[in-house]
């Protein structure tokens, strides 16, 4: 089995022992910025990758805001990125738990505005959202979409999640990611 299959099997065993459904999210460490989510409770004895609201198994970790201020998540946000790059956020994991001074190179790689907030906290300036958002808020939006889609697919509430983070994350980044999931 692949590493993901092995990990999901481990999660399934741990969570199903308690009779819980868990949302397994592996989106913070994927080069293509894709989040895949699965049900870790037993589904015919095996972990299953569930479909999102668009009917696919992959959800881009992208959040955007339309001209009217409507929030778009996943594939919808990705589709509008070419015409509305200053209001479409991707690669947000690069900014999570980091100070503004630490992300000089990363700021130059994205088309959206990255600004300094209180205590040199990174903020993303999104004109169509009408406010500056933290990377943690944006990441929480991605996780919220995954949770909502999984709940619709499963027909029940998900109250527990396992979120993988890159091994290179420091303590502040790990804690910020944990906070995203709350």
Secondary structure, DSSP 8 states (H G I E B T S, - for coil): --HHHHHHHHHHHHHHTTT--EEEEE-SS-TT-EEEEEEEEEETTEEEE---TTS-SEEES-EEE-TT--EEETHHHHHHTTT-GGGEE--GGGTTT-BGGGGHHHHTT-SSEEEE-GGGBEEEEEGGGTEEEEHHHHHHHHHHHHHHHHHHHHTS---EEEE---TT--HHHHHHHHHHT-
